[in-house]
Structure formats: structure tokens, C-alpha cells
Amino acid sequence: MIEPKAGDDDPSNSTAIIGFMKVPNRQEIGRSVFKGTQTLRLFMHPGGKYLAAQNTYIYKKQQKTSVELFDLTKDQTVPH
């Protein structure tokens, strides 16, 4: 879970980034950026093939939540 920095009163300035890399050569194959993040939680599927990102953010003074699913079985591309 990623929380905004202490003293950061404006949550619209918070940005969370998820980076994807190949193992073992540590080559970055992509990243996903979440702007205005209040909290970001990651959940792995028990089989290890999917990753879910639950993003909580503020939009028009209301708290909203979005879920993004990543398919980790694809090669050479940012999973989506």
C-alpha cells in the first residue's frame, strides 16, 4: 500500500508508479502511472498470473476507487 507523503495536503499531486521488469536480467519492460493517488493496494492472484491494482483517489472532492487488472503472462509488453 502506498500512502502520500507526510505534510502533503493536496492529494492531486500524489503519483504512484508500478514498474514491470523481466527477471533475472532486470530489464524494465514498462510502467503504469496512477496520478492523484491517495492509496494504492496491490493484490496477486493465487495462481500468480494476474495482478490487481486498487487505486483510491479524490475527484471533484469525492473519494473514488478504480481497479486495474494486469495479465502477467504476456511477454515483452506492459501487462494489461
MODELLER restraints for C-alpha pairs under 7 A, 6 or more apart:
rsr = mdl.restraints
at = mdl.atoms
rsr.add(forms.Gaussian(group=physical.xy_distance, feature=features.Distance(at['CA:1:A'], at['CA:39:A']), mean=6.36, stdev=0.5))
rsr.add(forms.Gaussian(group=physical.xy_distance, feature=features.Distance(at['CA:1:A'], at['CA:40:A']), mean=5.24, stdev=0.5))
rsr.add(forms.Gaussian(group=physical.xy_distance, feature=features.Distance(at['CA:1:A'], at['CA:41:A']), mean=4.56, stdev=0.5))
rsr.add(forms.Gaussian(group=physical.xy_distance, feature=features.Distance(at['CA:1:A'], at['CA:42:A']), mean=6.90, stdev=0.5))
rsr.add(forms.Gaussian(group=physical.xy_distance, feature=features.Distance(at['CA:2:A'], at['CA:39:A']), mean=5.36, stdev=0.5))
rsr.add(forms.Gaussian(group=physical.xy_distance, feature=features.Distance(at['CA:2:A'], at['CA:40:A']), mean=5.19, stdev=0.5))
rsr.add(forms.Gaussian(group=physical.xy_distance, feature=features.Distance(at['CA:2:A'], at['CA:41:A']), mean=6.95, stdev=0.5))
rsr.add(forms.Gaussian(group=physical.xy_distance, feature=features.Distance(at['CA:3:A'], at['CA:38:A']), mean=6.16, stdev=0.5))
rsr.add(forms.Gaussian(group=physical.xy_distance, feature=features.Distance(at['CA:3:A'], at['CA:39:A']), mean=5.20, stdev=0.5))
rsr.add(forms.Gaussian(group=physical.xy_distance, feature=features.Distance(at['CA:4:A'], at['CA:14:A']), mean=6.11, stdev=0.5))
rsr.add(forms.Gaussian(group=physical.xy_distance, feature=features.Distance(at['CA:4:A'], at['CA:38:A']), mean=6.17, stdev=0.5))
rsr.add(forms.Gaussian(group=physical.xy_distance, feature=features.Distance(at['CA:11:A'], at['CA:36:A']), mean=5.62, stdev=0.5))
rsr.add(forms.Gaussian(group=physical.xy_distance, feature=features.Distance(at['CA:11:A'], at['CA:37:A']), mean=6.62, stdev=0.5))
rsr.add(forms.Gaussian(group=physical.xy_distance, feature=features.Distance(at['CA:11:A'], at['CA:38:A']), mean=6.09, stdev=0.5))
rsr.add(forms.Gaussian(group=physical.xy_distance, feature=features.Distance(at['CA:12:A'], at['CA:36:A']), mean=4.00, stdev=0.5))
rsr.add(forms.Gaussian(group=physical.xy_distance, feature=features.Distance(at['CA:13:A'], at['CA:36:A']), mean=5.62, stdev=0.5))
rsr.add(forms.Gaussian(group=physical.xy_distance, feature=features.Distance(at['CA:14:A'], at['CA:35:A']), mean=6.20, stdev=0.5))
rsr.add(forms.Gaussian(group=physical.xy_distance, feature=features.Distance(at['CA:14:A'], at['CA:36:A']), mean=4.84, stdev=0.5))
rsr.add(forms.Gaussian(group=physical.xy_distance, feature=features.Distance(at['CA:14:A'], at['CA:37:A']), mean=5.36, stdev=0.5))
rsr.add(forms.Gaussian(group=physical.xy_distance, feature=features.Distance(at['CA:15:A'], at['CA:34:A']), mean=5.68, stdev=0.5))
rsr.add(forms.Gaussian(group=physical.xy_distance, feature=features.Distance(at['CA:15:A'], at['CA:35:A']), mean=4.46, stdev=0.5))
rsr.add(forms.Gaussian(group=physical.xy_distance, feature=features.Distance(at['CA:15:A'], at['CA:36:A']), mean=5.70, stdev=0.5))
rsr.add(forms.Gaussian(group=physical.xy_distance, feature=features.Distance(at['CA:15:A'], at['CA:37:A']), mean=5.74, stdev=0.5))
rsr.add(forms.Gaussian(group=physical.xy_distance, feature=features.Distance(at['CA:16:A'], at['CA:33:A']), mean=5.95, stdev=0.5))
rsr.add(forms.Gaussian(group=physical.xy_distance, feature=features.Distance(at['CA:16:A'], at['CA:34:A']), mean=5.07, stdev=0.5))
rsr.add(forms.Gaussian(group=physical.xy_distance, feature=features.Distance(at['CA:16:A'], at['CA:35:A']), mean=6.45, stdev=0.5))
rsr.add(forms.Gaussian(group=physical.xy_distance, feature=features.Distance(at['CA:16:A'], at['CA:37:A']), mean=6.35, stdev=0.5))
rsr.add(forms.Gaussian(group=physical.xy_distance, feature=features.Distance(at['CA:17:A'], at['CA:31:A']), mean=6.74, stdev=0.5))
rsr.add(forms.Gaussian(group=physical.xy_distance, feature=features.Distance(at['CA:17:A'], at['CA:32:A']), mean=5.74, stdev=0.5))
rsr.add(forms.Gaussian(group=physical.xy_distance, feature=features.Distance(at['CA:17:A'], at['CA:33:A']), mean=4.56, stdev=0.5))
rsr.add(forms.Gaussian(group=physical.xy_distance, feature=features.Distance(at['CA:17:A'], at['CA:34:A']), mean=6.15, stdev=0.5))
rsr.add(forms.Gaussian(group=physical.xy_distance, feature=features.Distance(at['CA:18:A'], at['CA:31:A']), mean=5.50, stdev=0.5))
rsr.add(forms.Gaussian(group=physical.xy_distance, feature=features.Distance(at['CA:18:A'], at['CA:32:A']), mean=5.21, stdev=0.5))
rsr.add(forms.Gaussian(group=physical.xy_distance, feature=features.Distance(at['CA:18:A'], at['CA:33:A']), mean=6.53, stdev=0.5))
rsr.add(forms.Gaussian(group=physical.xy_distance, feature=features.Distance(at['CA:19:A'], at['CA:30:A']), mean=6.04, stdev=0.5))
rsr.add(forms.Gaussian(group=physical.xy_distance, feature=features.Distance(at['CA:19:A'], at['CA:31:A']), mean=4.25, stdev=0.5))
rsr.add(forms.Gaussian(group=physical.xy_distance, feature=features.Distance(at['CA:19:A'], at['CA:32:A']), mean=6.51, stdev=0.5))
rsr.add(forms.Gaussian(group=physical.xy_distance, feature=features.Distance(at['CA:20:A'], at['CA:28:A']), mean=5.88, stdev=0.5))
rsr.add(forms.Gaussian(group=physical.xy_distance, feature=features.Distance(at['CA:20:A'], at['CA:29:A']), mean=5.75, stdev=0.5))
rsr.add(forms.Gaussian(group=physical.xy_distance, feature=features.Distance(at['CA:20:A'], at['CA:30:A']), mean=5.35, stdev=0.5))
rsr.add(forms.Gaussian(group=physical.xy_distance, feature=features.Distance(at['CA:20:A'], at['CA:31:A']), mean=5.80, stdev=0.5))
rsr.add(forms.Gaussian(group=physical.xy_distance, feature=features.Distance(at['CA:21:A'], at['CA:27:A']), mean=5.30, stdev=0.5))
rsr.add(forms.Gaussian(group=physical.xy_distance, feature=features.Distance(at['CA:21:A'], at['CA:28:A']), mean=4.09, stdev=0.5))
rsr.add(forms.Gaussian(group=physical.xy_distance, feature=features.Distance(at['CA:21:A'], at['CA:29:A']), mean=5.25, stdev=0.5))
rsr.add(forms.Gaussian(group=physical.xy_distance, feature=features.Distance(at['CA:22:A'], at['CA:28:A']), mean=6.37, stdev=0.5))
rsr.add(forms.Gaussian(group=physical.xy_distance, feature=features.Distance(at['CA:22:A'], at['CA:29:A']), mean=6.83, stdev=0.5))
rsr.add(forms.Gaussian(group=physical.xy_distance, feature=features.Distance(at['CA:29:A'], at['CA:76:A']), mean=6.23, stdev=0.5))
rsr.add(forms.Gaussian(group=physical.xy_distance, feature=features.Distance(at['CA:29:A'], at['CA:77:A']), mean=6.12, stdev=0.5))
rsr.add(forms.Gaussian(group=physical.xy_distance, feature=features.Distance(at['CA:29:A'], at['CA:78:A']), mean=6.17, stdev=0.5))
rsr.add(forms.Gaussian(group=physical.xy_distance, feature=features.Distance(at['CA:30:A'], at['CA:77:A']), mean=6.89, stdev=0.5))
rsr.add(forms.Gaussian(group=physical.xy_distance, feature=features.Distance(at['CA:30:A'], at['CA:78:A']), mean=4.94, stdev=0.5))
rsr.add(forms.Gaussian(group=physical.xy_distance, feature=features.Distance(at['CA:31:A'], at['CA:78:A']), mean=6.72, stdev=0.5))
rsr.add(forms.Gaussian(group=physical.xy_distance, feature=features.Distance(at['CA:36:A'], at['CA:57:A']), mean=5.74, stdev=0.5))
rsr.add(forms.Gaussian(group=physical.xy_distance, feature=features.Distance(at['CA:36:A'], at['CA:58:A']), mean=6.87, stdev=0.5))
rsr.add(forms.Gaussian(group=physical.xy_distance, feature=features.Distance(at['CA:37:A'], at['CA:55:A']), mean=6.48, stdev=0.5))
rsr.add(forms.Gaussian(group=physical.xy_distance, feature=features.Distance(at['CA:37:A'], at['CA:56:A']), mean=6.01, stdev=0.5))
rsr.add(forms.Gaussian(group=physical.xy_distance, feature=features.Distance(at['CA:37:A'], at['CA:57:A']), mean=4.79, stdev=0.5))
rsr.add(forms.Gaussian(group=physical.xy_distance, feature=features.Distance(at['CA:38:A'], at['CA:56:A']), mean=5.45, stdev=0.5))
rsr.add(forms.Gaussian(group=physical.xy_distance, feature=features.Distance(at['CA:38:A'], at['CA:57:A']), mean=4.96, stdev=0.5))
rsr.add(forms.Gaussian(group=physical.xy_distance, feature=features.Distance(at['CA:39:A'], at['CA:55:A']), mean=6.03, stdev=0.5))
rsr.add(forms.Gaussian(group=physical.xy_distance, feature=features.Distance(at['CA:39:A'], at['CA:56:A']), mean=5.20, stdev=0.5))
rsr.add(forms.Gaussian(group=physical.xy_distance, feature=features.Distance(at['CA:40:A'], at['CA:53:A']), mean=6.69, stdev=0.5))
rsr.add(forms.Gaussian(group=physical.xy_distance, feature=features.Distance(at['CA:40:A'], at['CA:54:A']), mean=5.66, stdev=0.5))
rsr.add(forms.Gaussian(group=physical.xy_distance, feature=features.Distance(at['CA:40:A'], at['CA:55:A']), mean=4.64, stdev=0.5))
rsr.add(forms.Gaussian(group=physical.xy_distance, feature=features.Distance(at['CA:40:A'], at['CA:56:A']), mean=6.36, stdev=0.5))
rsr.add(forms.Gaussian(group=physical.xy_distance, feature=features.Distance(at['CA:41:A'], at['CA:53:A']), mean=5.70, stdev=0.5))
rsr.add(forms.Gaussian(group=physical.xy_distance, feature=features.Distance(at['CA:41:A'], at['CA:54:A']), mean=5.11, stdev=0.5))
rsr.add(forms.Gaussian(group=physical.xy_distance, feature=features.Distance(at['CA:41:A'], at['CA:55:A']), mean=6.65, stdev=0.5))
rsr.add(forms.Gaussian(group=physical.xy_distance, feature=features.Distance(at['CA:42:A'], at['CA:51:A']), mean=6.99, stdev=0.5))
rsr.add(forms.Gaussian(group=physical.xy_distance, feature=features.Distance(at['CA:42:A'], at['CA:52:A']), mean=5.72, stdev=0.5))
rsr.add(forms.Gaussian(group=physical.xy_distance, feature=features.Distance(at['CA:42:A'], at['CA:53:A']), mean=4.69, stdev=0.5))
rsr.add(forms.Gaussian(group=physical.xy_distance, feature=features.Distance(at['CA:42:A'], at['CA:54:A']), mean=6.41, stdev=0.5))
rsr.add(forms.Gaussian(group=physical.xy_distance, feature=features.Distance(at['CA:43:A'], at['CA:51:A']), mean=5.80, stdev=0.5))
rsr.add(forms.Gaussian(group=physical.xy_distance, feature=features.Distance(at['CA:43:A'], at['CA:52:A']), mean=5.07, stdev=0.5))
rsr.add(forms.Gaussian(group=physical.xy_distance, feature=features.Distance(at['CA:43:A'], at['CA:53:A']), mean=6.50, stdev=0.5))
rsr.add(forms.Gaussian(group=physical.xy_distance, feature=features.Distance(at['CA:44:A'], at['CA:50:A']), mean=6.14, stdev=0.5))
rsr.add(forms.Gaussian(group=physical.xy_distance, feature=features.Distance(at['CA:44:A'], at['CA:51:A']), mean=4.67, stdev=0.5))
rsr.add(forms.Gaussian(group=physical.xy_distance, feature=features.Distance(at['CA:44:A'], at['CA:52:A']), mean=6.38, stdev=0.5))
rsr.add(forms.Gaussian(group=physical.xy_distance, feature=features.Distance(at['CA:45:A'], at['CA:51:A']), mean=6.16, stdev=0.5))
rsr.add(forms.Gaussian(group=physical.xy_distance, feature=features.Distance(at['CA:49:A'], at['CA:71:A']), mean=6.24, stdev=0.5))
rsr.add(forms.Gaussian(group=physical.xy_distance, feature=features.Distance(at['CA:49:A'], at['CA:72:A']), mean=5.24, stdev=0.5))
rsr.add(forms.Gaussian(group=physical.xy_distance, feature=features.Distance(at['CA:49:A'], at['CA:73:A']), mean=5.94, stdev=0.5))
rsr.add(forms.Gaussian(group=physical.xy_distance, feature=features.Distance(at['CA:50:A'], at['CA:69:A']), mean=6.92, stdev=0.5))
rsr.add(forms.Gaussian(group=physical.xy_distance, feature=features.Distance(at['CA:50:A'], at['CA:70:A']), mean=5.60, stdev=0.5))
rsr.add(forms.Gaussian(group=physical.xy_distance, feature=features.Distance(at['CA:50:A'], at['CA:71:A']), mean=4.86, stdev=0.5))
rsr.add(forms.Gaussian(group=physical.xy_distance, feature=features.Distance(at['CA:50:A'], at['CA:72:A']), mean=5.52, stdev=0.5))
rsr.add(forms.Gaussian(group=physical.xy_distance, feature=features.Distance(at['CA:51:A'], at['CA:69:A']), mean=5.84, stdev=0.5))
rsr.add(forms.Gaussian(group=physical.xy_distance, feature=features.Distance(at['CA:51:A'], at['CA:70:A']), mean=5.07, stdev=0.5))
rsr.add(forms.Gaussian(group=physical.xy_distance, feature=features.Distance(at['CA:51:A'], at['CA:71:A']), mean=6.74, stdev=0.5))
rsr.add(forms.Gaussian(group=physical.xy_distance, feature=features.Distance(at['CA:52:A'], at['CA:67:A']), mean=6.69, stdev=0.5))
rsr.add(forms.Gaussian(group=physical.xy_distance, feature=features.Distance(at['CA:52:A'], at['CA:68:A']), mean=5.66, stdev=0.5))
rsr.add(forms.Gaussian(group=physical.xy_distance, feature=features.Distance(at['CA:52:A'], at['CA:69:A']), mean=4.53, stdev=0.5))
rsr.add(forms.Gaussian(group=physical.xy_distance, feature=features.Distance(at['CA:52:A'], at['CA:70:A']), mean=6.22, stdev=0.5))
rsr.add(forms.Gaussian(group=physical.xy_distance, feature=features.Distance(at['CA:53:A'], at['CA:67:A']), mean=5.59, stdev=0.5))
rsr.add(forms.Gaussian(group=physical.xy_distance, feature=features.Distance(at['CA:53:A'], at['CA:68:A']), mean=5.18, stdev=0.5))
rsr.add(forms.Gaussian(group=physical.xy_distance, feature=features.Distance(at['CA:53:A'], at['CA:69:A']), mean=6.49, stdev=0.5))
rsr.add(forms.Gaussian(group=physical.xy_distance, feature=features.Distance(at['CA:54:A'], at['CA:65:A']), mean=6.88, stdev=0.5))
rsr.add(forms.Gaussian(group=physical.xy_distance, feature=features.Distance(at['CA:54:A'], at['CA:66:A']), mean=5.83, stdev=0.5))
rsr.add(forms.Gaussian(group=physical.xy_distance, feature=features.Distance(at['CA:54:A'], at['CA:67:A']), mean=4.53, stdev=0.5))
rsr.add(forms.Gaussian(group=physical.xy_distance, feature=features.Distance(at['CA:54:A'], at['CA:68:A']), mean=6.62, stdev=0.5))
rsr.add(forms.Gaussian(group=physical.xy_distance, feature=features.Distance(at['CA:55:A'], at['CA:65:A']), mean=5.56, stdev=0.5))
rsr.add(forms.Gaussian(group=physical.xy_distance, feature=features.Distance(at['CA:55:A'], at['CA:66:A']), mean=5.24, stdev=0.5))
rsr.add(forms.Gaussian(group=physical.xy_distance, feature=features.Distance(at['CA:55:A'], at['CA:67:A']), mean=6.24, stdev=0.5))
rsr.add(forms.Gaussian(group=physical.xy_distance, feature=features.Distance(at['CA:56:A'], at['CA:63:A']), mean=6.89, stdev=0.5))
rsr.add(forms.Gaussian(group=physical.xy_distance, feature=features.Distance(at['CA:56:A'], at['CA:64:A']), mean=5.73, stdev=0.5))
rsr.add(forms.Gaussian(group=physical.xy_distance, feature=features.Distance(at['CA:56:A'], at['CA:65:A']), mean=4.44, stdev=0.5))
rsr.add(forms.Gaussian(group=physical.xy_distance, feature=features.Distance(at['CA:56:A'], at['CA:66:A']), mean=6.61, stdev=0.5))
rsr.add(forms.Gaussian(group=physical.xy_distance, feature=features.Distance(at['CA:57:A'], at['CA:63:A']), mean=5.75, stdev=0.5))
rsr.add(forms.Gaussian(group=physical.xy_distance, feature=features.Distance(at['CA:57:A'], at['CA:64:A']), mean=5.43, stdev=0.5))
rsr.add(forms.Gaussian(group=physical.xy_distance, feature=features.Distance(at['CA:57:A'], at['CA:65:A']), mean=6.35, stdev=0.5))
rsr.add(forms.Gaussian(group=physical.xy_distance, feature=features.Distance(at['CA:58:A'], at['CA:64:A']), mean=5.97, stdev=0.5))
rsr.add(forms.Gaussian(group=physical.xy_distance, feature=features.Distance(at['CA:69:A'], at['CA:80:A']), mean=6.30, stdev=0.5))
rsr.add(forms.Gaussian(group=physical.xy_distance, feature=features.Distance(at['CA:70:A'], at['CA:79:A']), mean=5.02, stdev=0.5))
rsr.add(forms.Gaussian(group=physical.xy_distance, feature=features.Distance(at['CA:70:A'], at['CA:80:A']), mean=4.25, stdev=0.5))
rsr.add(forms.Gaussian(group=physical.xy_distance, feature=features.Distance(at['CA:71:A'], at['CA:79:A']), mean=5.10, stdev=0.5))
rsr.add(forms.Gaussian(group=physical.xy_distance, feature=features.Distance(at['CA:71:A'], at['CA:80:A']), mean=5.34, stdev=0.5))
rsr.add(forms.Gaussian(group=physical.xy_distance, feature=features.Distance(at['CA:72:A'], at['CA:79:A']), mean=5.63, stdev=0.5))
